[in-house]
């Protein structure tokens, strides 16, 4: 396949179809450039709702949207399924799984992956959730372990299959632990009448002393109270020492017997080979200047979770949230157009629009600047913001109908085991055939 740029316009290559990559491409619509997006999947994933796919509340197709369909009306846009294996900045080329690709401008929008902090046993035996395939793996693992518990003759043998430990009390851990608590409180005895809800235990663990660390104290305290009232055991200031697939050990001697460990304690940037090590910051992120350009380059940009813009105001870089990626993507699209036209560029300024997290039915927290509120109204705001942010009218409708059904019946979702989850030989892309995943 010919990937050379034969037109008279500069070629902008975007690696990654996440929130940031989408915004760069959209900003370059009708500009005197050609845009080529590369991603290993042909769809955009709405990551804030991944936990609902993992819990069986939503089907994976409802939070995924075709990248080609999204840009069908943009004449200067092309897409190819590919992974970048190396960046050759000196020659302005990429090595990819579909062959070499030359570029005039490159935007690295590869996002982040789960950070296990070098603990190979935890990486092997726990469950991450950063993609649709991983969310489906988690769903099948949870359901299979509940089914396995039914086959055990004694409580002692059943307990590890019905004990869920979520490591990391950020938004992902809080939302998943709340969802598991709701499954136990409202669904478990309906689907599995042989079990009692007291048989299922949910733990939320974090080394830090608070839930939702980046949020306000009011939001953190409210989220913790919501979880405790739902029956989640919140263990803060607890550092995980090891996990062997059977028992989790903590510093200080505490242990929990469990077959279900979900790891959301950290992320790290996905950096393609070819970036100099002296340009890599903590968290495996690429150091950029104030226009999101990779330090030491003239035509390579990094945005979102993989970028680290270190300034006096952001000594650790920007937070790894969707709004940062969206705003950086918009800024880089504008900046590339300015560079092509020989115009001066503007420094990137992040506009923090606030933070939202949901804990469960009628329970959410909202930090919107100086305005902070929790409970039912925050839950409505959370639903509205996420619904309008989804790509595709069909997806919006399906998600809304699912949410209404779940709210009315307390029993939304299908919780089907379409394929058996096998831990041995597990790969991120082991997924259900005949779906968008």
Protein Blocks (a to p, Z undefined) as FASTA:
>chain_A
ZZbdfbfbdcdddedjbfklmmmmmmmgoiacddddddfbfcdcdfklmmmmmnomacfk
lmgccfklmmmmmmkbccdddddfbdcfknopacdfkbccddfbdcdfebpaddeehpak
lmmmmccdfbfklmmmmmmmmmmmmmmmmmpmbfklmmmmmcccdehjafklmmmmmmmm
mmmmmmmmmmmmmbcfklpccddddfbfbehklpcfklmmmmmmmmmmnopacdehiacf
bdehjaccdehiiacddfbdcdffbccddddehiafklccehiiacddfkopaehiakbc
cehjlbccddfklmnopaddfklmmmmmmmmmmmmmmmmnopacdddddddebjcddfbe
hiacddehjbccehjklmmmmmmmmmmmpgcjklmmmmmmmmmmmmmnopgcjkiafbac
dfehpafklccehiaZZ
